Amino acid sequence: MYRQGDVLIAPVAENAVPQALLYAPSVARDPRGRLVLALGEVTGHPHAVQGPGRLIRESGATGPMLLHLPEGGRVVHEEHAAITLPKGWFRVVRQREYVPGSVRIVAD
């Protein structure tokens, strides 16, 4: 399991990936060709993966995402140390916080 700031990245066994998501459309890459896992609302710095792979949004605008890295990858962010990921599938979850009356994504 990996964590970079407010982003948690957990390995998922390939046989546990929902079949319907294997063919779901991928999230578009940013203009620099990266897979953006989360965009810092305060700084504008993204948690991003460079290299081959796919990012699939499971549900909702802030729902968890699935990341497929057929050759492994590297998660980068301007304010955090880079993380090297092995090849495989990963669930990407944004940290949430409770505020009276609701739960919201943590602003980075």
N, C-alpha and C positions, 0 to 999 in steps of 0.2 A: 504494500500500500504506500502511496506517495502523497505528499502534501506540499503545495507551493502557495503560500499565503492563504487566501480563502478558497482555494481549489483543492479538492480531494480527488485522487485518481486511484481507483481500485481495480486490480486485475479481475477479469471475468473469463471463466472457462469458455472455450469456443462452443461447446455443446449447451451452454447456458444462455447463449445469445438468442433472443426470440427470432424465430425464422422470418417473421414478417418484417423485421428490421434489417435483415441481410440485404434486402432489395429496396429499402426505403431511400428516398433522395438524401444526398449528403448536404450538409451545411456548406455554403459557398466559402471559398478561401478569401482572405483579405487581399487588398491590392498588392501586398508584398508576397503573396502566394502561401501564406501561413494558415494553419487551422487555429482559429481563435477560440480557446476554451472559455475565456472570460475577459471582459474588458473592464479595466479599472475605472469606476465611475468618478473617482476623485482625481486620479492622476492621468487617466487615459491610456495607461500602459497595459497592453494585453498580456495574458498568459497564453502563449502560442506554441504550436508544434510546427517544426520545420521538417520537410521531407515528405515522402510518400505516405498516404494514409487517407482515411475517411473519418468524418465526424458526423454523427447522426443524432438528431434531437429526438428524444423519446416521446415527450409530451409537454405541451405548454411552452410558453416563452422562456420560463426559467427552469423547466424540468430537467431531470438528469439527461446526460448525453452519453452516447457510446462512441468510443474512439477505437478505430482499427488501425494498427500499425503493422503492416506486413513485413517490414524490415527493421522495426524498432524506430525510435525517434528521440527527440530532445525537446523538452519543455523549457522555454526561455521566458524571462521577464526582466525588465530593466532593473528592478529592485531586489530580486531574489537570485540565489544560485540556480544555475541550470540543473535540470534533472534528466538523466538518461533513462529511457524506458526500453525494456526489451520488446521484441516483436510480440504481437498478440492483441487481445481485446481488453478494453478498460472502460469502466463506468466513471464518468466525470460528474462530480457533484459540487455545487457551490455551497459555501457555508451560509447558514441562515441564522437569524437571531429573532428572539421574541421581543416584541414591543407590545405594550398593552393593547389588546384587541386584534393583533395580527402577527404574522410571521413574515419576515422580509429577508431578501438577500443582503448579506453584509456588504456595505460599500467599502471598496478597497481604495 
